Amino acid sequence: MVVAQERLAAQAGAEFLRQGGNAVDAAVATGFAMAATYPRAGNLGGGGFMVIHLAGRNEDIAIDIARPRHRPRRATCSSAPTQARSDKSRNSALGIGVPGTVAGLVLALEKYGSANLRWHRS
């Protein structure tokens, strides 16, 4: 079973299960689909946590999908949060960060996915 706020995203995750994927495959598919179908939920621009239970090893794994941390090359120390100017942090490229969601979902897939599925089709 796959549950998500948005029907098409849940269907994407369920399709990966039907094709022989595991729960991590389904969660990653659902997460990426949510970015396209329900972007106001945060998704690729944010971060979060993924908790995985490995039943065979009776082990719990937590992946910290970090909030944006990296800054643009032209951002300087004077752009640091303690000295931030709200107009530049909200209305310019100096206010962006590299999101951790994509990297975290890919990490989960590579380390704990089933490896039975191709994520792209030619």
GUDREN-560323 format. One line per field, with one value per atom (N, C-alpha, C, O): x, y, z; atom name; residue number from 1. Coordinates in pm, 1 decimal, decimal comma. Layout:
c1: c(X / ...);
c2: c(Y / ...);
c3: c(Z / ...);
atom: c(CA / ...);
nr: c(NUM / ...);
This chain:
c1: c(83,5 / 0,0 / 89,1 / 191,3 / 50,6 / 119,6 / 16,0 / -89,8 / 46,9 / -43,3 / 31,7 / 146,4 / -34,0 / 24,8 / -88,0 / -204,3 / -53,3 / -150,3 / -212,2 / -323,3 / -140,9 / -185,0 / -197,5 / -105,0 / -310,1 / -343,6 / -241,3 / -201,0 / -198,6 / -105,2 / 30,5 / 94,8 / 73,0 / 200,0 / 188,8 / 281,1 / 76,1 / 55,5 / 51,0 / 103,4 / -11,0 / -15,3 / 124,7 / 155,2 / 209,5 / 347,8 / 421,4 / 488,3 / 409,5 / 473,9 / 419,4 / 495,5 / 287,8 / 225,5 / 270,6 / 286,0 / 291,5 / 337,9 / 477,1 / 505,5 / 562,5 / 695,2 / 683,9 / 762,2 / 588,3 / 565,9 / 516,7 / 563,0 / 423,6 / 370,6 / 479,7 / 473,4 / 579,9 / 687,4 / 797,3 / 898,7 / 778,3 / 875,1 / 968,0 / 1062,7 / 942,3 / 1024,7 / 989,3 / 888,5 / 1073,2 / 1047,4 / 987,7 / 958,4 / 970,2 / 907,6 / 990,6 / 934,8 / 1121,8 / 1206,1 / 1188,3 / 1177,6 / 1185,3 / 1158,6 / 1027,6 / 1020,5 / 924,5 / 793,0 / 795,6 / 735,1 / 864,8 / 871,8 / 944,6 / 902,9 / 1052,7 / 1129,0 / 1046,5 / 1043,6 / 980,1 / 895,0 / 784,8 / 755,2 / 725,4 / 619,2 / 673,4 / 609,0 / 790,9 / 851,7 / 879,9 / 849,7 / 937,5 / 965,1 / 835,2 / 824,3 / 737,3 / 609,7 / 538,9 / 474,9 / 549,7 / 488,5 / 545,8 / 475,0 / 672,2 / 734,0 / 665,4 / 655,3 / 618,3 / 552,3 / 402,6 / 343,8 / 340,8 / 195,3 / 141,5 / 24,3 / 225,6 / 181,2 / 296,8 / 339,0 / 348,2 / 470,7 / 459,5 / 561,5 / 342,6 / 331,1 / 359,4 / 365,2 / 376,8 / 407,2 / 554,4 / 594,8 / 634,5 / 775,8 / 865,8 / 933,8 / 866,7 / 932,2 / 1077,4 / 1157,1 / 1113,2 / 1253,4 / 1328,8 / 1450,4 / 1261,4 / 1329,8 / 1353,4 / 1412,7 / 1310,0 / 1320,7 / 1409,8 / 1517,4 / 1364,5 / 1439,7 / 1347,5 / 1225,8 / 1401,9 / 1320,2 / 1398,4 / 1521,3 / 1327,0 / 1388,2 / 1319,7 / 1200,4 / 1395,0 / 1337,1 / 1380,7 / 1499,1 / 1284,1 / 1312,7 / 1280,4 / 1171,2 / 1376,5 / 1364,0 / 1387,2 / 1483,8 / 1298,6 / 1319,0 / 1360,6 / 1287,3 / 1478,1 / 1528,0 / 1489,1 / 1557,8 / 1379,1 / 1323,0 / 1420,3 / 1430,8 / 1491,3 / 1583,3 / 1695,6 / 1746,3 / 1733,7 / 1842,0 / 1788,5 / 1865,0 / 1657,4 / 1594,4 / 1669,0 / 1706,8 / 1688,0 / 1766,2 / 1684,0 / 1613,0 / 1695,4 / 1629,4 / 1734,1 / 1838,8 / 1704,7 / 1794,6 / 1721,1 / 1603,4 / 1787,7 / 1730,1 / 1822,0 / 1942,3 / 1763,5 / 1838,5 / 1793,2 / 1674,8 / 1887,7 / 1859,8 / 1873,6 / 1984,5 / 1761,5 / 1760,9 / 1767,4 / 1665,4 / 1888,5 / 1917,3 / 1845,5 / 1817,9 / 1817,1 / 1765,7 / 1877,7 / 1994,4 / 1842,4 / 1947,1 / 2059,7 / 2034,6 / 2182,9 / 2299,2 / 2397,1 / 2453,5 / 2417,0 / 2522,8 / 2478,6 / 2361,2 / 2571,0 / 2538,1 / 2590,7 / 2683,2 / 2532,2 / 2585,9 / 2728,0 / 2763,8 / 2807,7 / 2947,5 / 2964,5 / 3059,7 / 2873,8 / 2888,4 / 2839,9 / 2859,7 / 2777,1 / 2735,4 / 2860,4 / 2948,6 / 2868,0 / 2986,0 / 2949,0 / 2832,6 / 3049,2 / 3023,9 / 2926,9 / 2852,2 / 2927,5 / 2834,8 / 2690,8 / 2596,8 / 2673,9 / 2540,2 / 2496,0 / 2385,5 / 2581,6 / 2552,4 / 2422,4 / 2387,2 / 2351,2 / 2221,2 / 2222,8 / 2123,3 / 2334,8 / 2337,5 / 2337,8 / 2301,0 / 2379,1 / 2384,2 / 2297,1 / 2316,5 / 2201,7 / 2122,2 / 2036,8 / 1982,3 / 2027,0 / 1934,4 / 1812,0 / 1823,8 / 1698,8 / 1580,5 / 1549,3 / 1499,6 / 1576,8 / 1546,8 / 1635,5 / 1588,5 / 1762,9 / 1852,2 / 1824,6 / 1836,2 / 1788,8 / 1764,7 / 1632,0 / 1612,0 / 1542,7 / 1412,3 / 1396,3 / 1317,3 / 1469,9 / 1445,6 / 1568,6 / 1576,9 / 1662,4 / 1780,3 / 1837,8 / 1795,5 / 1933,5 / 1998,2 / 2079,4 / 2117,4 / 2107,0 / 2183,6 / 2100,5 / 2154,7 / 1971,6 / 1886,0 / 1858,7 / 1775,4 / 1927,1 / 1897,9 / 1995,0 / 2100,7 / 1958,5 / 2044,6 / 2024,3 / 1924,6 / 2115,8 / 2103,0 / 2020,9 / 2061,6 / 1905,3 / 1819,5 / 1878,5 / 1949,9 / 1848,2 / 1897,6 / 1802,9 / 1841,7 / 1679,4 / 1580,4 / 1623,3 / 1615,5 / 1668,0 / 1707,7 / 1822,1 / 1817,1 / 1924,0 / 2038,3 / 1995,2 / 2042,4 / 1907,2 / 1862,5 / 1780,5 / 1797,6 / 1690,9 / 1611,0 / 1697,6 / 1677,1 / 1793,4 / 1884,2 / 1969,1 / 1990,2 / 2017,4 / 2094,5 / 2010,3 / 2058,1 / 1887,2 / 1799,2 / 1781,3 / 1787,3 / 1759,6 / 1739,9 / 1864,3 / 1855,3 / 1980,8 / 2104,9 / 2141,0 / 2188,5 / 2119,4 / 2161,3 / 2056,3 / 2090,5 / 1927,2 / 1823,0 / 1713,6 / 1620,8 / 1723,4 / 1626,4 / 1650,4 / 1752,5 / 1556,0 / 1563,0 / 1665,4 / 1710,4 / 1702,9 / 1793,6 / 1732,0 / 1801,7 / 1603,3 / 1534,4 / 1477,8 / 1439,3 / 1472,7 / 1400,2 / 1489,5 / 1588,2 / 1454,8 / 1522,0 / 1439,4 / 1317,0 / 1506,5 / 1435,6 / 1416,0 / 1345,4 / 1475,5 / 1453,7 / 1434,0 / 1484,5 / 1360,3 / 1336,9 / 1381,8 / 1357,0 / 1448,5 / 1494,9 / 1388,6 / 1410,8);
c2: c(-115,9 / 0,0 / 123,7 / 127,2 / 223,8 / 352,4 / 460,9 / 463,7 / 549,0 / 658,6 / 789,7 / 803,2 / 886,0 / 1019,2 / 1121,2 / 1086,2 / 1244,4 / 1353,5 / 1366,4 / 1417,4 / 1320,7 / 1340,1 / 1203,1 / 1122,0 / 1177,8 / 1047,3 / 998,2 / 881,9 / 1084,8 / 1040,8 / 1000,7 / 907,9 / 1069,9 / 1034,1 / 897,1 / 816,0 / 871,5 / 740,7 / 631,1 / 521,7 / 659,8 / 562,3 / 532,6 / 418,1 / 634,7 / 613,9 / 519,1 / 426,2 / 542,1 / 453,6 / 312,6 / 216,0 / 299,8 / 167,5 / 93,6 / -28,5 / 165,7 / 102,6 / 40,6 / -66,4 / 107,8 / 50,6 / -76,5 / -169,6 / -81,7 / -205,4 / -316,6 / -430,3 / -283,9 / -384,3 / -440,8 / -556,8 / -358,4 / -402,1 / -477,9 / -514,0 / -502,1 / -580,7 / -499,0 / -553,2 / -370,6 / -286,6 / -304,4 / -366,3 / -249,6 / -257,3 / -125,3 / -35,5 / -114,6 / 4,7 / 130,7 / 239,3 / 117,5 / 234,6 / 281,7 / 401,7 / 188,3 / 224,8 / 303,3 / 407,8 / 251,1 / 315,7 / 452,6 / 546,9 / 465,0 / 593,9 / 698,5 / 814,1 / 657,9 / 751,2 / 792,2 / 909,9 / 696,8 / 729,5 / 825,9 / 922,1 / 800,3 / 887,5 / 1026,4 / 1126,5 / 1033,0 / 1163,1 / 1246,2 / 1365,5 / 1184,2 / 1258,2 / 1297,6 / 1408,2 / 1207,9 / 1240,3 / 1354,0 / 1438,1 / 1357,3 / 1465,5 / 1601,5 / 1702,1 / 1604,1 / 1731,1 / 1788,5 / 1910,2 / 1700,2 / 1745,8 / 1765,7 / 1856,0 / 1682,8 / 1685,0 / 1765,7 / 1803,4 / 1792,9 / 1865,1 / 1949,5 / 1930,6 / 2042,3 / 2113,9 / 2199,0 / 2226,8 / 2240,2 / 2324,3 / 2247,1 / 2306,7 / 2115,8 / 2035,1 / 2044,0 / 1977,5 / 2122,2 / 2138,3 / 2071,0 / 2137,3 / 1942,1 / 1860,1 / 1892,8 / 1905,0 / 1907,4 / 1913,8 / 2031,3 / 2023,2 / 2138,7 / 2255,6 / 2250,0 / 2342,3 / 2146,8 / 2141,0 / 2029,5 / 2005,4 / 1963,3 / 1854,4 / 1773,9 / 1791,7 / 1688,4 / 1606,9 / 1487,9 / 1490,5 / 1384,9 / 1263,4 / 1143,3 / 1147,5 / 1037,3 / 910,5 / 805,8 / 792,6 / 732,3 / 625,0 / 492,9 / 474,3 / 402,7 / 273,8 / 163,7 / 167,8 / 66,4 / -51,3 / -167,5 / -206,9 / -221,9 / -338,9 / -463,4 / -501,7 / -525,6 / -636,9 / -753,9 / -816,6 / -783,7 / -897,3 / -883,0 / -982,3 / -760,9 / -735,2 / -676,7 / -651,0 / -655,7 / -590,1 / -461,0 / -437,9 / -379,5 / -256,0 / -138,6 / -149,8 / -27,0 / 95,6 / 193,9 / 212,3 / 256,5 / 352,6 / 484,9 / 487,6 / 593,7 / 727,1 / 805,3 / 816,0 / 859,2 / 943,1 / 1086,2 / 1117,4 / 1173,1 / 1316,1 / 1380,7 / 1402,0 / 1411,3 / 1477,5 / 1627,0 / 1693,4 / 1676,8 / 1809,6 / 1921,7 / 1913,8 / 2023,8 / 2146,9 / 2208,8 / 2172,6 / 2302,1 / 2364,0 / 2422,0 / 2488,6 / 2396,1 / 2443,4 / 2520,8 / 2621,1 / 2475,3 / 2531,8 / 2664,2 / 2684,0 / 2751,8 / 2884,8 / 2905,3 / 2836,3 / 2999,7 / 3032,3 / 3085,6 / 3144,3 / 3066,0 / 3106,5 / 3255,4 / 3294,0 / 3339,6 / 3484,2 / 3533,5 / 3650,3 / 3447,7 / 3489,0 / 3499,9 / 3414,3 / 3602,5 / 3625,7 / 3615,8 / 3596,4 / 3629,2 / 3626,4 / 3735,6 / 3719,6 / 3846,3 / 3953,4 / 3913,0 / 3981,3 / 3800,7 / 3749,5 / 3649,8 / 3596,1 / 3625,2 / 3526,0 / 3562,0 / 3679,6 / 3460,9 / 3485,8 / 3591,3 / 3661,2 / 3604,4 / 3703,1 / 3845,8 / 3939,9 / 3860,7 / 3993,7 / 4001,6 / 4088,6 / 3910,5 / 3903,2 / 4027,2 / 4083,9 / 4066,9 / 4173,0 / 4103,7 / 4025,9 / 4129,8 / 4054,6 / 4068,8 / 3973,9 / 4184,2 / 4198,0 / 4106,5 / 4048,5 / 4093,1 / 4005,9 / 3858,3 / 3776,2 / 3823,0 / 3682,6 / 3633,6 / 3513,2 / 3725,0 / 3684,5 / 3709,7 / 3642,1 / 3805,6 / 3847,7 / 3844,8 / 3921,7 / 3759,5 / 3749,2 / 3609,0 / 3528,4 / 3581,0 / 3449,5 / 3425,9 / 3312,0 / 3529,9 / 3511,6 / 3442,9 / 3402,6 / 3429,5 / 3366,7 / 3219,9 / 3159,4 / 3162,0 / 3021,9 / 2928,4 / 2970,1 / 2804,9 / 2700,3 / 2575,5 / 2563,9 / 2483,5 / 2358,5 / 2263,3 / 2232,0 / 2216,6 / 2132,7 / 1994,9 / 1940,5 / 1940,0 / 1808,1 / 1695,7 / 1579,0 / 1728,2 / 1624,1 / 1529,2 / 1407,4 / 1583,0 / 1497,0 / 1405,6 / 1284,9 / 1461,7 / 1380,6 / 1275,6 / 1162,0 / 1311,1 / 1216,1 / 1102,6 / 987,2 / 1134,4 / 1029,0 / 936,2 / 814,8 / 993,6 / 911,0 / 821,8 / 704,5 / 876,2 / 796,2 / 679,4 / 566,0 / 705,9 / 598,8 / 492,2 / 372,7 / 535,6 / 441,9 / 356,8 / 235,1 / 422,4 / 349,9 / 252,1 / 142,1 / 290,3 / 204,5 / 101,7 / -8,4 / 137,6 / 51,3 / 14,9 / -58,2 / 64,4 / 26,3 / -117,1 / -177,4 / -170,3 / -311,4 / -338,5 / -452,1 / -237,6 / -252,0 / -338,9 / -379,3 / -367,9 / -448,5 / -364,2 / -417,6 / -233,7 / -147,9 / -46,6 / -1,1 / -11,8 / 97,8 / 223,7 / 222,1 / 331,2 / 455,2 / 542,8 / 643,5 / 506,6 / 583,7 / 485,2 / 372,9 / 530,7 / 446,8 / 522,3 / 642,4 / 453,6 / 521,5 / 522,1 / 575,4);
c3: c(0,0 / 0,0 / 0,0 / 68,6 / -76,2 / -79,0 / -52,8 / -115,8 / 39,5 / 73,5 / 55,3 / 97,8 / -8,1 / -26,7 / -30,9 / -51,0 / -12,2 / -17,8 / -157,4 / -172,0 / -257,8 / -395,2 / -464,0 / -457,9 / -528,4 / -586,7 / -689,0 / -684,5 / -781,1 / -885,2 / -826,5 / -875,7 / -723,1 / -658,1 / -591,2 / -599,5 / -525,2 / -462,6 / -568,3 / -547,0 / -681,5 / -790,1 / -843,9 / -877,2 / -852,6 / -899,2 / -805,1 / -850,4 / -674,8 / -578,5 / -585,4 / -579,6 / -597,8 / -605,5 / -731,5 / -729,7 / -838,8 / -962,8 / -944,3 / -998,1 / -868,5 / -841,8 / -758,2 / -777,1 / -666,7 / -591,5 / -683,9 / -674,8 / -772,1 / -865,5 / -956,1 / -996,8 / -987,6 / -1075,7 / -1001,2 / -1060,9 / -872,7 / -797,2 / -708,9 / -651,9 / -697,1 / -610,8 / -464,1 / -430,0 / -378,7 / -235,0 / -184,5 / -263,5 / -54,5 / 4,1 / -19,7 / -35,5 / -22,3 / -48,1 / -192,4 / -217,7 / -286,4 / -426,3 / -435,0 / -499,6 / -368,9 / -373,1 / -307,2 / -358,3 / -194,3 / -125,2 / -208,5 / -214,3 / -272,4 / -355,9 / -477,4 / -513,3 / -540,6 / -655,1 / -613,0 / -683,9 / -499,3 / -449,0 / -418,6 / -449,9 / -358,2 / -326,0 / -449,6 / -452,9 / -550,6 / -674,0 / -744,2 / -797,2 / -744,7 / -808,6 / -734,7 / -797,9 / -602,5 / -525,2 / -565,0 / -562,5 / -601,2 / -641,9 / -765,0 / -780,3 / -852,8 / -974,9 / -955,5 / -1015,1 / -873,3 / -863,4 / -746,4 / -746,1 / -646,8 / -527,2 / -473,2 / -359,2 / -554,2 / -517,7 / -391,7 / -328,6 / -353,9 / -233,8 / -104,9 / 2,7 / -115,0 / 2,6 / 42,7 / 138,0 / -25,4 / 9,2 / -90,3 / -168,6 / -88,0 / -188,3 / -216,4 / -123,4 / -343,4 / -383,2 / -324,4 / -306,8 / -294,1 / -240,3 / -91,1 / -35,2 / -26,2 / 118,8 / 166,7 / 111,9 / 267,6 / 327,0 / 415,6 / 410,8 / 493,9 / 582,5 / 632,8 / 638,9 / 668,1 / 720,8 / 658,1 / 628,0 / 638,7 / 595,0 / 696,3 / 727,1 / 747,3 / 842,2 / 772,7 / 719,1 / 774,8 / 706,5 / 809,1 / 885,3 / 810,4 / 896,2 / 807,8 / 717,2 / 834,3 / 761,4 / 840,9 / 935,7 / 801,6 / 878,6 / 889,2 / 994,6 / 780,4 / 781,4 / 882,7 / 934,9 / 910,0 / 1006,6 / 1136,7 / 1229,6 / 1143,6 / 1258,6 / 1294,7 / 1409,5 / 1192,9 / 1206,5 / 1154,0 / 1054,0 / 1223,3 / 1180,1 / 1129,7 / 1191,8 / 1016,9 / 954,3 / 945,1 / 909,2 / 976,5 / 957,9 / 864,8 / 888,6 / 759,1 / 665,8 / 687,0 / 673,9 / 720,0 / 736,9 / 600,0 / 551,0 / 539,7 / 409,7 / 439,9 / 458,1 / 444,7 / 498,0 / 424,4 / 304,7 / 498,9 / 440,6 / 357,0 / 372,7 / 268,4 / 186,0 / 271,6 / 372,1 / 230,9 / 305,2 / 218,7 / 262,3 / 98,6 / 15,9 / -42,0 / -73,3 / -55,4 / -104,0 / -244,5 / -287,5 / -316,0 / -447,8 / -435,6 / -333,5 / -537,1 / -535,4 / -505,8 / -438,0 / -555,6 / -537,6 / -402,6 / -369,3 / -324,4 / -190,8 / -103,4 / -110,3 / -23,1 / 60,0 / 207,1 / 242,4 / 291,4 / 435,1 / 476,2 / 572,8 / 403,5 / 438,6 / 407,9 / 448,4 / 335,6 / 307,8 / 414,8 / 407,9 / 513,0 / 615,9 / 688,1 / 698,1 / 738,2 / 800,7 / 910,2 / 929,3 / 983,3 / 1091,1 / 1036,7 / 1107,0 / 912,4 / 852,3 / 727,1 / 642,2 / 716,7 / 594,7 / 574,7 / 669,4 / 450,4 / 412,9 / 355,6 / 260,9 / 409,7 / 369,4 / 221,0 / 160,4 / 160,4 / 17,9 / -66,7 / -164,5 / -30,1 / -107,6 / -79,9 / -170,8 / 41,8 / 72,4 / 15,2 / -0,6 / -15,5 / -69,0 / -217,9 / -283,9 / -271,6 / -409,4 / -498,5 / -594,4 / -469,5 / -554,7 / -545,9 / -463,1 / -631,1 / -631,5 / -505,0 / -477,4 / -427,7 / -304,5 / -195,8 / -92,9 / -217,5 / -118,4 / -144,8 / -77,3 / -241,0 / -272,1 / -202,0 / -154,8 / -196,1 / -143,8 / -226,5 / -297,8 / -218,2 / -291,4 / -204,4 / -92,6 / -254,2 / -171,1 / -146,7 / -231,0 / -32,0 / 2,0 / -35,4 / -31,4 / -71,8 / -97,6 / -208,9 / -192,6 / -320,8 / -432,8 / -390,5 / -414,2 / -328,6 / -285,2 / -183,2 / -188,4 / -91,4 / 10,0 / -47,5 / -8,2 / -140,9 / -203,4 / -288,2 / -289,3 / -358,6 / -439,2 / -348,4 / -379,2 / -237,9 / -141,3 / -90,4 / -85,7 / -52,7 / -3,6 / -110,1 / -81,2 / -232,5 / -342,9 / -367,4 / -383,4 / -370,1 / -397,7 / -286,9 / -315,1 / -161,1 / -50,4 / -9,4 / 33,8 / -22,8 / 32,3 / -67,2 / -32,8 / -188,7 / -291,4 / -335,6 / -302,7 / -409,9 / -448,7 / -558,2 / -573,2 / -634,2 / -749,2 / -858,5 / -951,6 / -848,4 / -949,3 / -1062,7 / -1166,7 / -1043,3 / -1136,6 / -1203,4 / -1145,6 / -1324,5 / -1393,8 / -1369,3 / -1382,1 / -1334,6 / -1305,2 / -1427,8 / -1421,7 / -1534,9 / -1658,0 / -1771,2 / -1769,9 / -1866,8 / -1984,3 / -2106,1 / -2117,2 / -2199,4 / -2319,7 / -2427,1 / -2535,8);
atom: c(N / CA / C / O / N / CA / C / O / N / CA / C / O / N / CA / C / O / N / CA / C / O / N / CA / C / O / N / CA / C / O / N / CA / C / O / N / CA / C / O / N / CA / C / O / N / CA / C / O / N / CA / C / O / N / CA / C / O / N / CA / C / O / N / CA / C / O / N / CA / C / O / N / CA / C / O / N / CA / C / O / N / CA / C / O / N / CA / C / O / N / CA / C / O / N / CA / C / O / N / CA / C / O / N / CA / C / O / N / CA / C / O / N / CA / C / O / N / CA / C / O / N / CA / C / O / N / CA / C / O / N / CA / C / O / N / CA / C / O / N / CA / C / O / N / CA / C / O / N / CA / C / O / N / CA / C / O / N / CA / C / O / N / CA / C / O / N / CA / C / O / N / CA / C / O / N / CA / C / O / N / CA / C / O / N / CA / C / O / N / CA / C / O / N / CA / C / O / N / CA / C / O / N / CA / C / O / N / CA / C / O / N / CA / C / O / N / CA / C / O / N / CA / C / O / N / CA / C / O / N / CA / C / O / N / CA / C / O / N / CA / C / O / N / CA / C / O / N / CA / C / O / N / CA / C / O / N / CA / C / O / N / CA / C / O / N / CA / C / O / N / CA / C / O / N / CA / C / O / N / CA / C / O / N / CA / C / O / N / CA / C / O / N / CA / C / O / N / CA / C / O / N / CA / C / O / N / CA / C / O / N / CA / C / O / N / CA / C / O / N / CA / C / O / N / CA / C / O / N / CA / C / O / N / CA / C / O / N / CA / C / O / N / CA / C / O / N / CA / C / O / N / CA / C / O / N / CA / C / O / N / CA / C / O / N / CA / C / O / N / CA / C / O / N / CA / C / O / N / CA / C / O / N / CA / C / O / N / CA / C / O / N / CA / C / O / N / CA / C / O / N / CA / C / O / N / CA / C / O / N / CA / C / O / N / CA / C / O / N / CA / C / O / N / CA / C / O / N / CA / C / O / N / CA / C / O / N / CA / C / O / N / CA / C / O / N / CA / C / O / N / CA / C / O / N / CA / C / O / N / CA / C / O / N / CA / C / O / N / CA / C / O / N / CA / C / O / N / CA / C / O / N / CA / C / O / N / CA / C / O / N / CA / C / O / N / CA / C / O / N / CA / C / O / N / CA / C / O / N / CA / C / O / N / CA / C / O / N / CA / C / O / N / CA / C / O / N / CA / C / O / N / CA / C / O / N / CA / C / O / N / CA / C / O / N / CA / C / O);
nr: c(1 / 1 / 1 / 1 / 2 / 2 / 2 / 2 / 3 / 3 / 3 / 3 / 4 / 4 / 4 / 4 / 5 / 5 / 5 / 5 / 6 / 6 / 6 / 6 / 7 / 7 / 7 / 7 / 8 / 8 / 8 / 8 / 9 / 9 / 9 / 9 / 10 / 10 / 10 / 10 / 11 / 11 / 11 / 11 / 12 / 12 / 12 / 12 / 13 / 13 / 13 / 13 / 14 / 14 / 14 / 14 / 15 / 15 / 15 / 15 / 16 / 16 / 16 / 16 / 17 / 17 / 17 / 17 / 18 / 18 / 18 / 18 / 19 / 19 / 19 / 19 / 20 / 20 / 20 / 20 / 21 / 21 / 21 / 21 / 22 / 22 / 22 / 22 / 23 / 23 / 23 / 23 / 24 / 24 / 24 / 24 / 25 / 25 / 25 / 25 / 26 / 26 / 26 / 26 / 27 / 27 / 27 / 27 / 28 / 28 / 28 / 28 / 29 / 29 / 29 / 29 / 30 / 30 / 30 / 30 / 31 / 31 / 31 / 31 / 32 / 32 / 32 / 32 / 33 / 33 / 33 / 33 / 34 / 34 / 34 / 34 / 35 / 35 / 35 / 35 / 36 / 36 / 36 / 36 / 37 / 37 / 37 / 37 / 38 / 38 / 38 / 38 / 39 / 39 / 39 / 39 / 40 / 40 / 40 / 40 / 41 / 41 / 41 / 41 / 42 / 42 / 42 / 42 / 43 / 43 / 43 / 43 / 44 / 44 / 44 / 44 / 45 / 45 / 45 / 45 / 46 / 46 / 46 / 46 / 47 / 47 / 47 / 47 / 48 / 48 / 48 / 48 / 49 / 49 / 49 / 49 / 50 / 50 / 50 / 50 / 51 / 51 / 51 / 51 / 52 / 52 / 52 / 52 / 53 / 53 / 53 / 53 / 54 / 54 / 54 / 54 / 55 / 55 / 55 / 55 / 56 / 56 / 56 / 56 / 57 / 57 / 57 / 57 / 58 / 58 / 58 / 58 / 59 / 59 / 59 / 59 / 60 / 60 / 60 / 60 / 61 / 61 / 61 / 61 / 62 / 62 / 62 / 62 / 63 / 63 / 63 / 63 / 64 / 64 / 64 / 64 / 65 / 65 / 65 / 65 / 66 / 66 / 66 / 66 / 67 / 67 / 67 / 67 / 68 / 68 / 68 / 68 / 69 / 69 / 69 / 69 / 70 / 70 / 70 / 70 / 71 / 71 / 71 / 71 / 72 / 72 / 72 / 72 / 73 / 73 / 73 / 73 / 74 / 74 / 74 / 74 / 75 / 75 / 75 / 75 / 76 / 76 / 76 / 76 / 77 / 77 / 77 / 77 / 78 / 78 / 78 / 78 / 79 / 79 / 79 / 79 / 80 / 80 / 80 / 80 / 81 / 81 / 81 / 81 / 82 / 82 / 82 / 82 / 83 / 83 / 83 / 83 / 84 / 84 / 84 / 84 / 85 / 85 / 85 / 85 / 86 / 86 / 86 / 86 / 87 / 87 / 87 / 87 / 88 / 88 / 88 / 88 / 89 / 89 / 89 / 89 / 90 / 90 / 90 / 90 / 91 / 91 / 91 / 91 / 92 / 92 / 92 / 92 / 93 / 93 / 93 / 93 / 94 / 94 / 94 / 94 / 95 / 95 / 95 / 95 / 96 / 96 / 96 / 96 / 97 / 97 / 97 / 97 / 98 / 98 / 98 / 98 / 99 / 99 / 99 / 99 / 100 / 100 / 100 / 100 / 101 / 101 / 101 / 101 / 102 / 102 / 102 / 102 / 103 / 103 / 103 / 103 / 104 / 104 / 104 / 104 / 105 / 105 / 105 / 105 / 106 / 106 / 106 / 106 / 107 / 107 / 107 / 107 / 108 / 108 / 108 / 108 / 109 / 109 / 109 / 109 / 110 / 110 / 110 / 110 / 111 / 111 / 111 / 111 / 112 / 112 / 112 / 112 / 113 / 113 / 113 / 113 / 114 / 114 / 114 / 114 / 115 / 115 / 115 / 115 / 116 / 116 / 116 / 116 / 117 / 117 / 117 / 117 / 118 / 118 / 118 / 118 / 119 / 119 / 119 / 119 / 120 / 120 / 120 / 120 / 121 / 121 / 121 / 121 / 122 / 122 / 122 / 122);
